[in-house]
Amino acid sequence: MRRLRIAILAGEMSGDILGAGLMQALAGQLTAVGIEAEFVGVGGELMQAQGLESRFPMERLAVMGLVEVLGRLPELLLRRRRLAQQWIAEPPAVFIGIDAPDFNLGLEGRLRKAGIPTVHYVSPSVWAWRRKRIFKILNTTDLMLTLFPFEAQFYLEHRMPVSFVGHPLASLIPLHSDRAAARAELGLDQAAEIVALLPGSRGGEIKQLAEPFLQTARWIRQRRPGVRFVLPAANRRRLAELREQLSRYADLDVTLVDGQSRRVMTASDAILIASGTATLEAMLVKRPMVVAYRMAPLTYRIFSRLIKSRFISLPNLLADQALVPEILQDEVRADVLGPLLLRALDDRAYRQLLDEQFLAIHQQLRQDADQRAATAVMELLTSRGRL
């Protein structure tokens, strides 16, 4: 069987999820036409389980913020230059960059100049800030794959080849999630009020948000002693960091879970969550949430001047309205977050509204994204004579 070499790169956990699904779908579609896929690049455990030969740990690319990246810039530039040199010397049939636009778009530009077709999976937030990046994308990328429909419309307006594929999680997660089953699997009390705490998957996010999230849990517990808290850790490193944080909160009834963040969200009645892809999962399991984010003050000052969007969380962006609270920077405090979480627990009309809105968005995003993305890549390969 003929082999086809595909280069693919993800920079963080959410990209690893998308990459694994795309790899599996691509391998299946290629096998159907008598071709065996060979994947090289950078990815996490999920992509490696699909056969990826990862050149270095994906964690080396996960850097949070504008200021924080400066200390890692020499390493990042060196890694990107070496990848470009390797793939220009031994060209893959296509390069697929998943998210991580600051790293991937530069790599895509070098590879495209060398005649290698390039795909970018997950649109940068060009509709929200740094809109002039569209011109860089036009010069570096042959095909943009978007997760959300409003993104595809933006690219069509700029005559960029684009395909809206939907979000894989919308197909993976059932339209109606089973709270009782999730609690049984986690060994949680079926009758308890449960709040999930998700301060993020990156070390920088844990540093910024774990403390105020645990302080908020204490604030709620003092007012409602029966509430229980569940805290999932994204990986072993985060597990150790969170266990150390919890050692200072012995008075709280917090269940620390290794992974299983989606199951924890499904088991909960309300969620306190860092802004990011996890807010999409919280929306898809139909749970009320309070979204918070905090970053280094200088980084925030820079971002706040650049961002044009009204919202930061995916539920609000997709609904184009303020469905869930968004709390930033100095407002990320227990006396602000606590009352909002109690409202999420107690306001039945609000919970019903969220459930209806979240369900409508879920159905819109349910497009079998893995297969649609793979089909779009196959069409590009066919048009370039690579199949």
N, C-alpha and C positions, 0 to 999 in steps of 0.2 A: 504494500500500500504506500502510495506517495505521502511524504511528510511535508507539512507546511509550518514554518516557524513564525510564531506571533510574539511580538514583544509587548508586554503589558506592565503597567506600573501603578500601584496604589500607594498613597502616603499615610493612611490612617485606617482605623477600624471600619468606619462606614464604607470606605472604598474597598476594603478587603471583602466585605459582604457583597457589594455590587460586582466586583471582579470575579469572585467565585461563581456567581450565578451566570455571568456572561461567558466565562470560560466553559462551563458545563454545556450551555446552549450552543456555543460555537463548535465545541468538539462534536456534539451530536449532529449539527447541520453539516459539518465537514465530513464526518463519517458517512453520512447519507449519500455523498457524492464521491466516495472512495478515497478520501484524504484523511490522514492522521494528523491531528494538531499537536504541535510542540510549543509549549509556552515558556518564555524566559522573561526575566525582569525583576520586579520587586513587589512583594506582597506579604500578607500575614498568613496565619495558620490556615484559614479557609481556602485561600488561593493555592497555597502549597498542597493542601489536600486534593485539589483538582489537578495536580501535576506541575505546578509552577516551580521552576528552578530559580529561587530568589537569590539575587546577587549580593544582597546585604540585608540586615534586619529592617523591616518597615518602620520600626520605631525611630530610626535615625532621621526620618523625614517629618515626624510629627512635632512641629514647633508652633507654639501659640503666640500670636501677637506680632506687631511690627517691630517693637523695640527688642523683644526677646530673641528674634531671629538673628540679630546682628552678631551675637557671639558665636553662632553656628554657621554664619555665612560662608567662611572659607571652606569648611567641610562640605556644605551643600553644593557649592559651585564645583568643587573637585569631583564629587560623586557624579554630578550631572555631566561634566566634561568627559569622564571616563566611560559612562554609559554611551554617550554619543559616539565616542571614538570606537567602542566595541561594535556598535550596531551599524555604523557606517562601513567599518571594515568587513563585517559579516551581516549584510542587510537582511532583516526580517521581511516578511511579506507585507506587514502593516505594524504600526505602533499605535497602541491604545493607552492614552493617559487618563487615569481615573481621578477626577477632582484634583487637588493639590496644584492649582493653576500656576502659582508662582514658580514652581519647579517644573511642571510638565509642559507648559506652553513654550518655555525656552528650549526644552529638549525637542519638542515637536517641530519648532522652527528649524533647528539644525538638521534633523532627520528629513524634513520635507525638502530642504535645499539639496539634500543628497539623493532625492528621488524616491524616498520611502513614504508611502501614503500614511497619513496621520488622522487619528480619531481622538476626540476629547469627549469623555463620558462624564457628565454632571457639569452643567454650565456654571462658570464663575458668576458671581452676583453683579454682572455688568449693568443690569437694570436698576440696581440699588446704589452702586457707588463705582467710581473710576470707569465711567461709561466709555471713555476713549480706548479702553482695552479691546473694544470690538474690532478696532483696526489691527491690533496685534493678532487677534484670533483669526481674522480674515487672511493674514499673511503666514500663519503658522499651521493652520488646521484645515484638513480637507472635509471633515464631517463632524458636526456637533450633535451629540445625543443628549437630550434634555429629559429630566424627570417630571417636569411640570409644564402644563400647557402655556402659561403666560410667558415662560422663557422662550419656547419655540416661536411664538409670535414676534418677540423682540428680534430674533435672528432673521426671520423671514423679512421683516421690515428693512434689514440691512443686507438682504440678498446673500445670506450665508447658508450653505447647504446644512440642513438640520432635520432631525427626526425626533418627534416627541414619542418616547417609549413608555411613559408611565413610570411608576416606582415599583420595583420588585417586592417591597414589603407589603404593598397594597394587595398583591396576589397571594402572598405567603400568609398574611394574617387574616383570619376569618372575619366576615362582616360583623358578626356578633361574638364577642369573646366570652369565655366561660370563667367567671371569677371563682366560683366554687372549686372547679377542677384545679385551677392554678394554686389556690390556697392548700388544697389537699396535697399537691405535689411538693409544695414547699414546707408542709407541716405547720401551717399557720391556722390560728383559730378562725373558724368559719363565722363566728358571731362578732368578732372584734371590728372596731373601726381601725383601718390600716392606712397609713400615709407612707408612700414610697419616697425615698430621698435619693436623687440622682445628681450628684454634683459634677458629673462629667467623667470622661474616660482618659483625659490627658493629665499628666502630672501638674501642669500649670493650673488647670481647672480645679483640681483637688486642693491645691494650695490656696486658691482664691475663694472657693465656695464651700468646702467641707465644714469649716468652722461656723460660718453663719447659718448653714443648713442645720447643724446640730444644735446651735443656740436656738433656732426656731423650733426644733423638736422639743427642747426643754421648755420654751415659752408655752407651747400648746399643752404639753403634759401637765404643767402647773395649773392650767385652766380646765383641762379635760383628762383626768388621770387614766381613763380607760383606753386612750388612743395608743396604738402600737406602731412602731416604725420599722421599716425594712430598708436596708441599704445594700444594693448590689455593687460588687466590685468588678470593673471591666476586665481586669487581668490580675495575674499574681502580684505584680508590682503595686498596683492600686490596692489590692487586698491588704498587703502589708502596711501601706500608708494609712489606709482607713482604720485598720485595727489599732494602730498607734494613736490615731485621733480619738477613737472611741474609749481608749484607756482613761481619758480625762472626763468621760461622761458616764461614769458607772451608775449614776442615778437614773439613766434612761433605759427604757426597754427597747433596745435597737437590735434587730436581727441582721447580722452581717452575712451576706450571701456571696459565694464565689460564682461570678457570672450570672446568667439567667435574668438579665435586666428586664427583658420583655415579659417573662413570667411574673416577675415581681410587680411590674406595672399592671399587668392583668389582674393580679391578686389584690390590688390596692383599691381604696375608695377615692383617693386624691393623690396628686403627685407634686412634689417640689423638685424642679428639674432645671438643669443648665440648658441654655439655648444651644440648639444644634440638631443633628439628625434624630436624636432621641425624642425630641418633641413630636416628630412625625409618628414615631412608634406609639407614643402616648395618645396621640390623636386617633390612630388606627385601632387601638384597643378601647377607645371611647371613654377615656378617663379625664375628669377635670384636672387642670394643672395650673400651677403658678410657675412662670418662667423667670429665671434670674440669670444675670451674667455680670461678672466683674473682671476687670483686667487692670494691668498696670496703668496708673493715671496718665502718663505721657502717651501710651498707646491709645487710650480712650479718647484723649483730646484730639489726636490725629484722626482716628476713625470717625468721631462725631462730626468733624468738619467735612468729611468726604461722603458720608452716607446720605443718600437721597430718599431712601425708602421710609415709609411711616412706621414699619414694623420690623422686628428682628426674628420673631419666631415663625416657624413654618405654618402652624395652624392659622395665625393671623394673616400671613402673606397669601395663603391659598384662599382664604375666605374674603380677603380684602376688607377686613373689619376687625375690630378689637374683640375677639372672642375670649381670649385668655389674658390675664395680667402679665405684663412684661416689666420687670424690676431691674434697674441697672445701677451699678457702681455703689455710691454711698448709701443708696436706698436699700441695698441688700442687707437688711437687718431683721432681727426677730420681730420687732414691734411693727414692721411693715408686712413681712411675709406671713406671720402667724394669723392675723385677722383675715387675710385673703384665703388662706387654706381652710380656715373655719367656715368661711362662706362657701367654698367649694364642697365642703362636707354637708352643709346644712340647707342650702338653697335649692329646693327640688325643681323649681321652675327653671333656674339657671342650668341645672344639670340636664334637664330635658332638652333645652335649647341646644346645648353643646352636643348632645347625643344625635340630634337630628342633623345639625350642621356637619358634624364629623362624619356621619354616615354618607351624606351626599358627596363630600370630598373623597372619601374612601372609594366610592363607586366610580368616580371620575378618574382616579389614578390607577384603577385595576385594569391594566392593559396587557398583562403577560410580558412585562418589561424585558426579562432575560431573553426571550425568544425574539421580541421585536428589535432589541438592540443587536442581537446576533445576526438577524436578517439584514439590518442596515449595513453592518460590517461586511457581510457576504456580498451585498450589492456593490459596495465600494471596491472590494477585491475583484469582483467580476469586471467592473467598468475599467479597472486598471490592468486587466489581463493577468492577474495573480492566481487565478483558479484554473 
